[in-house]
Amino acid sequence: MLYNFDEVIDRRDTGSLKWHYSDDTIPLWVADMDFKAAPPILNAIEQAVQHGILGYTKPTAALYDAIIDWHGSRYELALKQANILFSPGVVPSLALMMNVFTEVGDAVLVNDPIYAPFMSKVEQNGRTLITSLLQESEGKYHLNLADIEAKIIEHDIKLYLLCNPHNPGGRVWTADELKAVLSICKKHDVAIVSDEIHQDLTLRGHTFTPFLTLATGYEHNVVSLTSMTKTFNIAGIKGSMIFAKDDALIQKISQQQQLNDEYELNLFAYTAMRHAYEQGNEWLAQALTYIEANIDLTIQFFAEHLPKVKVMRPEASYLIWLDCSAYSQDDQVLYDSLRAAKVELNAGIKYGAEGHLKMRLNVACPKALLIEGLNRMQTALNSDGI
Ligand SMILES: Cc1ncc(COP(=O)(O)O)c(C=O)c1O
């Protein structure tokens, strides 16, 4: 079956976070897609509603099998039911990890730039935020391993929150890069939590490596967090997974979850998760092809019409990191000028100091919307007011 990703669906007045406008602004910001979810997922949810009884649930054997098969067949990540916990979201799990691996006042390391909740959850939970800047060369970010080790030693880091694939830079860290991180963390007894929510959106030519596939012998200090919500554009359903391969660690995480009774998902999340992993493959393949074409189109557009924007081609996902420093020297002016032209992007500065004068562009929308959004960016960046 061919899915229609060109269909423009009006999302205003649906309670959408992304489409919060009363005018015709085009949202190219928060990371959800303007594509209808895969029919097998929607059908399964409809069937659950039709059944008519929406009582308490628990994860079924079929759900565990679907998760285990997906991760085993795509990524050679060998999981057992005992390695899997459920959580309302990856961000809630990031926050939970503070209590699993650290005490109030401990130092936690993240990269900069980084998806903003990595920073806010550390600080809101009373931990000390330490950042290691990514280094840009040849059009992509690299981990600064020497700096990571120096920061670990200097600040007595207890936990490193890694984002793989990386948001906002789009890097899919290679197995060698991850092994280097593992070796440093092992040497200094630092726990690693790997947020892998963008794993399934890895683009052609790149290979995603789950951190847990490398962690043999260090499993007591490694957790990965992932979800079907980003992959299948069902973020409003909420729901995610926590993977750990050490029994004592899983038990500790589970105990932490029980403090706030935070280990259950709702009926629709369980249903969507199972059917996404069982039957979502074809939709995902087509969505990725469409996204890849939108990325190519966008890169070409900037080369032709806004050549001074430096574009970072993502290796995963649909978020493109743009260096707009040739057009403005002020983050707020940059953001406001785009908003005035009725297109919204994420201000790069929200992702840390390295995001100064950068913007994050979401291209997971019908081509017609994207082209109109890009035209509005051209108008804004070429205007005198900026
Ligand atoms: C790296 C990363 N982690 C987590 C999330 C959100 O996860 P959740 O909605 O499950 O809390 C996002 C959403 O954009 C993300 O990019």
The ligand as a Gaussian input file, in Angstrom:
#p B3LYP/6-31G(d) Opt

LIG

0 1
 C       16.022000      13.328000      22.122000
 C       14.598000      13.356000      22.578000
 N       14.254000      12.743000      23.719000
 C       12.974000      12.754000      24.161000
 C       11.975000      13.380000      23.447000
 C       10.573000      13.382000      23.968000
 O       10.253000      12.154000      24.508000
 P        8.837000      11.902000      25.228000
 O        7.795000      12.581000      24.420000
 O        8.716000      10.415000      25.218000
 O        8.980000      12.449000      26.608000
 C       12.293000      14.040000      22.258000
 C       11.255000      14.755000      21.506000
 O       11.516000      15.501000      20.618000
 C       13.635000      14.011000      21.805000
 O       13.991000      14.618000      20.680000

